[in-house]
Amino acid sequence: MLSEPRSGRLAAWGNALLAGLVSPDDAVLAIVGEDAVHRVEGLPGEPAPVGLTLALGRLRALGVTGLRVALPAPGHPLGLSGPPEFNARALEAQEAVVGHGAAFGLVPEVFEAGPAGDVHVEVVWHCLPVREAPPADVPSLGEAERELAEALREATEVLSRLDVAGSGPVADAAIDAYRARAERGREVLAPGYPSRAVRVLELAQRVGLLVSLAYDHGDGAAVSASEMAARSEALRPVGRTARRAQVAAYNSVVEEREKGVR
């Protein structure tokens, strides 16, 4: 979890655009990031893929008032509400954006193009119908923050006990590098998000990074199959907590708006 999901950027900056807090050009620039181009395919009334600026305007005209994030994993349809076709596409991509106010969702498909040494990334967002229902297993910001504090303690204890790379200098160096990139200008969230959402997202990314490093960098003292299985079993709920908190942070603007109209 060294970088934010594309669905997070699209939802965050799309919400800022829908709220009139940023210009279309600024929103699209932030959403595309280091990719070459993003297009949206399957929009009602559009026979061919269109650019993000037109797509976001069309979604607004179709009734979309906010964008939520889904980060599903096998056995955990986090942020999804159906139908099965959309859920299956989102699970394959491990992320999606779900519209609020109109029943449309977006699932990214990522392509690499160009010659060796000059490869660039292109993204096509597939627009599909979604079911209008509460998203699955998304906590409030307060719940997410409390769960994350405990998850960070658990992750540190597990990694230290099993002596895997994620508990020592490798993790520290990776986290320092992540922070340095953020300080060079990357905004954690788009304008309009509460400071608590920023805090929750940053902590979720740190916890997720620790879990990712534990899987990616050797086995340390976890040399036996049983110890490796124990590590996986212990870290699985920690990773799930981090993903739930990410979704809670990205979705907080829409959730707060919903509370305000009740």
DOKOLMI-864540 format. One record per residue (C-alpha): residue number from 1; residue in three letters; y, x, z. Coordinates in steps of 0.2 Angstrom, whole numbers, plus 5000, padded with zeros to 4 digits. Each point is the difference from the previous one (the first is absolute). Last residue first. Example, Ala and Ser with C-alpha at 12.3 -4.5 7.8 and 13.67 -1.06 7.14 Angstrom:
bagu_lumse_yy_xx_zz
2_SER_4995_5068_5036
1_ALA_4983_4994_5003
end
This chain:
bagu_lumse_yy_xx_zz
262_ARG_5067_4841_5037
261_VAL_5012_5008_4988
260_GLY_5003_5016_5011
259_LYS_4982_5003_5003
258_GLU_4997_5001_4981
257_ARG_5014_5013_4998
256_GLU_4993_5010_5014
255_GLU_4982_5000_4991
254_VAL_5008_5005_4983
253_VAL_5010_5014_5007
252_SER_4985_5006_5011
251_ASN_4988_5001_4985
250_TYR_5001_5019_4997
249_ALA_4999_5004_5019
248_ALA_4985_4988_5003
247_VAL_4991_5007_4985
246_GLN_5002_5018_5006
245_ALA_4994_4994_5018
244_ARG_4984_4992_4993
243_ARG_4997_5016_4990
242_ALA_5002_5011_5016
241_THR_4989_4988_5010
240_ARG_4986_5001_4987
239_GLY_5001_5019_5000
238_VAL_4998_5000_5019
237_PRO_4985_4987_4998
236_ARG_4991_5012_4989
235_LEU_5004_5016_5010
234_ALA_4987_4997_5013
233_GLU_4986_4995_4989
232_SER_5004_5014_4988
231_ARG_4999_5013_5014
230_ALA_4984_4993_5007
229_ALA_4992_5001_4983
228_MET_5005_5018_4999
227_GLU_4993_5003_5017
226_SER_4984_4992_4996
225_ALA_4999_5010_4984
224_SER_5002_5016_5009
223_VAL_5014_5013_4998
222_ALA_5015_4990_5007
221_ALA_5006_5017_5007
220_GLY_5012_5002_4986
219_ASP_4995_4987_4986
218_GLY_5011_5006_4986
217_HIS_5017_4995_4994
216_ASP_5001_4983_4991
215_TYR_4993_4988_5012
214_ALA_5010_5005_5015
213_LEU_5015_5003_4989
212_SER_5000_4982_4995
211_VAL_4999_4994_5018
210_LEU_5014_5011_5005
209_LEU_5010_4994_4985
208_GLY_4997_4981_5004
207_VAL_5007_5003_5018
206_ARG_5015_5008_4993
205_GLN_5003_4987_4987
204_ALA_4998_4986_5013
203_LEU_5013_5009_5011
202_GLU_5012_5001_4986
201_LEU_4997_4982_4995
200_VAL_5002_4994_5018
199_ARG_5017_5009_5002
198_VAL_5007_4993_4984
197_ALA_4994_4983_5004
196_ARG_5009_5002_5017
195_SER_5016_5005_4991
194_PRO_5001_4983_4991
193_TYR_4998_5000_4981
192_GLY_5015_4994_4990
191_PRO_5002_5016_4990
190_ALA_4983_5008_4994
189_LEU_4987_5008_5010
188_VAL_4996_5018_5005
187_GLU_5014_5007_4989
186_ARG_4995_5016_4991
185_GLY_5015_5012_5000
184_ARG_4995_5017_5004
183_GLU_4996_4995_5018
182_ALA_4985_4990_4994
181_ARG_4993_5016_4991
180_ALA_5002_5010_5016
179_ARG_4991_4987_5010
178_TYR_4985_5000_4989
177_ALA_5000_5019_5001
176_ASP_5001_5000_5019
175_ILE_4985_4987_5000
174_ALA_4990_5011_4989
173_ALA_5003_5016_5011
172_ASP_4996_4991_5016
171_ALA_4984_4993_4992
170_VAL_4994_5017_4995
169_PRO_5006_5008_5016
168_GLY_4988_4989_5011
167_SER_4993_4982_5002
166_GLY_4996_4996_4981
165_ALA_4990_5016_4998
164_VAL_4985_4993_5010
163_ASP_4996_5006_5018
162_LEU_4990_4984_5004
161_ARG_5009_4998_5017
160_SER_5017_5004_4992
159_LEU_4997_4988_4986
158_VAL_4994_4986_5011
157_GLU_5014_5002_5013
156_THR_5014_5001_4987
155_ALA_4994_4985_4991
154_GLU_4998_4990_5016
153_ARG_5018_5004_5006
152_LEU_5007_4996_4982
151_ALA_4990_4984_5001
150_GLU_5008_4995_5016
149_ALA_5018_5002_4994
148_LEU_4995_4992_4984
147_GLU_4994_4984_5009
146_ARG_5016_4998_5009
145_GLU_5011_5002_4985
144_ALA_4989_4988_4989
143_GLU_5001_4987_5013
142_GLY_5019_5001_5001
141_LEU_5001_5000_4981
140_SER_4990_4985_4999
139_PRO_4982_5002_4994
138_VAL_4992_4996_4983
137_ASP_4982_4995_5000
136_ALA_4999_4990_4984
135_PRO_5016_4994_4991
134_PRO_5005_4981_5004
133_ALA_4996_4989_4986
132_GLU_5007_4997_4982
131_ARG_4986_5005_4989
130_VAL_5004_5013_4987
129_PRO_5003_5000_4982
128_LEU_5000_5017_4990
127_CYS_5013_5012_4994
126_HIS_4992_5017_4996
125_TRP_5011_5015_5004
124_VAL_4998_5014_4987
123_VAL_5003_5017_5006
122_GLU_5003_5016_4990
121_VAL_4997_5017_5007
120_HIS_5005_5016_4991
119_VAL_4989_5015_4994
118_ASP_5010_5015_4993
117_GLY_4988_5014_5004
116_ALA_4986_4993_4990
115_PRO_5007_4988_4987
114_GLY_5007_4982_5005
113_ALA_4994_4985_5009
112_GLU_4994_4995_5017
111_PHE_4998_4982_5003
110_VAL_5001_4989_5016
109_GLU_4996_4982_5001
108_PRO_5011_4991_5013
107_VAL_4997_4982_5007
106_LEU_5014_4987_5000
105_GLY_4999_4983_5008
104_PHE_5007_4983_4995
103_ALA_5001_4984_5010
102_ALA_5018_4997_5002
101_GLY_5011_5000_5016
100_HIS_4992_5016_5006
99_GLY_4992_5012_4987
98_VAL_4985_5011_5004
97_VAL_5000_5018_4996
96_ALA_4984_5010_4999
95_GLU_4990_5014_5007
94_GLN_4982_5008_5000
93_ALA_5000_5000_4981
92_GLU_4982_4993_5000
91_LEU_5004_4989_5015
90_ALA_5015_4993_4991
89_ARG_4990_4995_4985
88_ALA_4987_4992_5010
87_ASN_5013_4991_5011
86_PHE_5008_4993_4984
85_GLU_4984_4994_4993
84_PRO_4995_4993_5017
83_PRO_5015_4989_5002
82_GLY_5006_5005_5012
81_SER_5011_5003_5016
80_LEU_5001_5019_5001
79_GLY_5009_5010_5013
78_LEU_4985_5010_5006
77_PRO_4984_4994_4992
76_HIS_4990_5011_5011
75_GLY_4981_5002_4996
74_PRO_5003_5013_4987
73_ALA_5019_5005_5001
72_PRO_5016_4989_4997
71_LEU_5018_5006_5000
70_ALA_5010_4985_4997
69_VAL_5019_5001_4999
68_ARG_5012_4985_5000
67_LEU_5014_4996_4989
66_GLY_5014_4987_5002
65_THR_5010_4986_4992
64_VAL_4988_4997_4985
63_GLY_5006_4984_4991
62_LEU_4996_5002_4982
61_ALA_5017_5006_4997
60_ARG_4998_5014_5013
59_LEU_4984_5005_4992
58_ARG_5009_5001_4983
57_GLY_5014_5011_5008
56_LEU_4986_5012_5007
55_ALA_4991_5001_4984
54_LEU_5016_5003_4989
53_THR_5005_5015_5011
52_LEU_4982_5006_5002
51_GLY_4997_5001_4981
50_VAL_4990_4988_4990
49_PRO_4982_4999_4994
48_ALA_4997_4988_4986
47_PRO_4998_4981_4997
46_GLU_5014_4997_5013
45_GLY_5001_4981_5005
44_PRO_4991_5002_5016
43_LEU_4998_5018_5005
42_GLY_4984_5007_4995
41_GLU_5004_5019_4999
40_VAL_5014_5009_5010
39_ARG_5005_5018_4995
38_HIS_5003_5015_5010
37_VAL_5005_5017_4993
36_ALA_4999_5019_5002
35_ASP_4995_5000_5018
34_GLU_5009_5011_5013
33_GLY_5009_4985_5008
32_VAL_4998_4984_4989
31_ILE_5005_4989_5015
30_ALA_5015_5010_5005
29_LEU_5007_5001_4982
28_VAL_4996_4981_4998
27_ALA_5010_4995_5015
26_ASP_5015_5011_4996
25_ASP_5001_4993_4982
24_PRO_4998_4982_5006
23_SER_5014_5003_5013
22_VAL_4997_5000_5018
21_LEU_5004_4988_5015
20_GLY_4999_4984_4990
19_ALA_4986_4992_5010
18_LEU_4988_5000_4985
17_LEU_5004_5018_4997
16_ALA_4996_5005_5018
15_ASN_4984_4991_4999
14_GLY_4996_5008_4984
13_TRP_5004_5017_5008
12_ALA_4988_4997_5014
11_ALA_4986_4991_4990
10_LEU_5000_5012_4986
9_ARG_5000_5015_5011
8_GLY_4986_4993_5011
7_SER_4990_4995_4985
6_ARG_5001_5018_4994
5_PRO_4992_5006_5016
4_GLU_5010_5012_5010
3_SER_4996_5019_5000
2_LEU_4989_5012_5010
1_MET_4988_4986_5005
end
